[in-house]
Amino acid sequence: MNVAQTSLPQMDEILIIGAGPSGLAAALALRDAGLPVRVVERGDRAGGLMRSPRFDDCIVDLGRKELYARFPQVDALWNDLLGDEYRPYPHRVGSLFGGRIIEMSGRYRGPARGMPPAWLVRGGIGLAAGWTQAALRSPRTYEEHWHGRVGPHFARVLAQGYWEKFRGQGWADMPPPVDASRRMAAAQALRMARRGGMAGQKVWRHPLRGTGQLFEALAARVTARGGRIDYGAEVLALVPEPDGGVTATIRQGRAVTMQSYPNVISGLAVERLWSLLPVHADAAPVADPSAQRAVLLVYLLLDGPPAFPHAWLEVNDTKLKAGRVVNYAAFGGDMVPQRRTALCVEFFLAGNDPLFDASEDAQIALAMTETAGAGLIDRSNLTGAYVLRLDRTNAAASWREQQTSTRTRLFEKLRDVPAIYHVNRPGADWATLAGMQAARSIIVGDRDTFDRDADPTRRQEDGSTAA
């Protein structure tokens, strides 16, 4: 490969790595301020993990996608991009356990949530026993914590199996929450035991044609305002310069070029970003936890309306390998034609799970066996099945999961390279906010503002953070 190097006057293009939520938000803000940007995206389309594939006559997301509305400035941007095509949906979630669908909210099917009387009796006995046990001693594990709050049976029906699959870790192997309080009310514990997002979010919205529609619209606005997006391009190395800029080595097709940039905004995971920088003797170990996890997505397209009304089911039944089943027709848009069904069966796997490398026929067969056995599909109505493998992907990535000593050291070390802004964050809204914050700091020339307002070790859920 020939490497071409060009000199760049300072304050020319700002390099943005990744055409995902954070990178595109940064690019738009910079273009609105009149600054030139170049976005490099390894894939062939915008959105990253928020893109929306198309199979036959259906549009789908990459598994289940929730769009939180924690930050007013992000919500305003998304509404401005899509208008009335960013629509509310019921956000109805169920738990699949023992061949039954149990409601995760009491607003559907009453306080019993669809549990048979025998389960309620068993759960009530377990709840009383759990409270008694919790009063006698502090929990030693995450399992003891939740069994003491809601009882073993209710915990298993509503949460435990799903979360153990999702995180790839058994509750019995996890420590109890550090902020556990014995004064927590039972009703609050039940709410926290399930997956329901932020308690304060009353309205959930989804793009009419999948999450990809939102970020394709954002990319289109970036290019319409003069921004440059290069697809099929990958950053191979970043070298800080003595004068404060960064030299980037970029491969696009067969061409490899070196270019100097005054600033770099990166949407890469912090471990991946650190690996692009020169190795230092005191460098923190770079171990990417996502390398140990993978997600297998099996899409089933069927004639006829869905067999259940929920947007998704969390599979708490440990006899089933699947972790979640997403029903795209329930998002209320144009993703699925009338009287058609499009499901995604999600398997949350260890990176070395044999299922991930099995044949597509075997993967589809397992998804069909489990969904048909649970009464979620009629095999005779199947019109198509498709598989997507997401390796090095941790479906359970969250703010809490990011808070490791290794990552904290990397976050701190990146502050020593002030020309590089790390904006990879869990959650599309938080990532979008971080991109806005990076752009604002570059525009006003104040890196300290970014380090304070976009600190990845601090939760930003109150909507008061500047951007």
Stockholm file with secondary structure:
# STOCKHOLM 1.0

chainA/1-467         MNVAQTSLPQMDEILIIGAGPSGLAAALALRDAGLPVRVVERGDRAGGLMRSPRFDDCIVDLGRKELYARFPQVDALWNDLLGDEYRPYPHRVGSLFGGRIIEMSGRYRGPARGMPPAWLVRGGIGLAAGWTQAALRSPRTYEEHWHGRVGPHFARVLAQGYWEKFRGQGWADMPPPVDASRRMAAAQALRMARRGGMAGQKVWRHPLRGTGQLFEALAARVTARGGRIDYGAEVLALVPEPDGGVTATIRQGRAVTMQSYPNVISGLAVERLWSLLPVHADAAPVADPSAQRAVLLVYLLLDGPPAFPHAWLEVNDTKLKAGRVVNYAAFGGDMVPQRRTALCVEFFLAGNDPLFDASEDAQIALAMTETAGAGLIDRSNLTGAYVLRLDRTNAAASWREQQTSTRTRLFEKLRDVPAIYHVNRPGADWATLAGMQAARSIIVGDRDTFDRDADPTRRQEDGSTAA
#=GR chainA/1-467 SS CCEEEECCCTTSCEEEECSSHHHHHHHHHHHHTTCCEEEEESSSSSCGGGCCCEETTEECCSSCCCCCCCCHHHHHHHHHHHGGGEEEECCCEEEEETTEEEESSTTSSTTTTTCCHHHHHHHHHHHHHHHHHHHHSCCSSHHHHHHHHHCHHHHIIIIIHHHHHHHTSCGGGSCCCTTCCTTCCHHHHHHHHSCCCCTTCCCEEEETTCHHHHHHHHHHHHHHTTCEEEETEEEEEEEECTTSCEEEEEEETTEEEEEEESCEEECSCHHHHHHHSCCCTTCCCCCCGGGGEEEEEEEEEEESCCSSCCSEEEECCTTCSCCEEEEGGGGCSSSSCTTEEEEEEEEEEETTCHHHHSCHHHHHHHHHHHHHHTTSCCGGGEEEEEEEEETTCCTTCCHHHHCCHHHHHHHHHHTTSTTEEECCCSSHHHHHHHHHHHHHHHHHTCHHHHHHHTCTTSCCCSSCCCC
#=GC SS_cons         CCEEEECCCTTSCEEEECSSHHHHHHHHHHHHTTCCEEEEESSSSSCGGGCCCEETTEECCSSCCCCCCCCHHHHHHHHHHHGGGEEEECCCEEEEETTEEEESSTTSSTTTTTCCHHHHHHHHHHHHHHHHHHHHSCCSSHHHHHHHHHCHHHHIIIIIHHHHHHHTSCGGGSCCCTTCCTTCCHHHHHHHHSCCCCTTCCCEEEETTCHHHHHHHHHHHHHHTTCEEEETEEEEEEEECTTSCEEEEEEETTEEEEEEESCEEECSCHHHHHHHSCCCTTCCCCCCGGGGEEEEEEEEEEESCCSSCCSEEEECCTTCSCCEEEEGGGGCSSSSCTTEEEEEEEEEEETTCHHHHSCHHHHHHHHHHHHHHTTSCCGGGEEEEEEEEETTCCTTCCHHHHCCHHHHHHHHHHTTSTTEEECCCSSHHHHHHHHHHHHHHHHHTCHHHHHHHTCTTSCCCSSCCCC
//
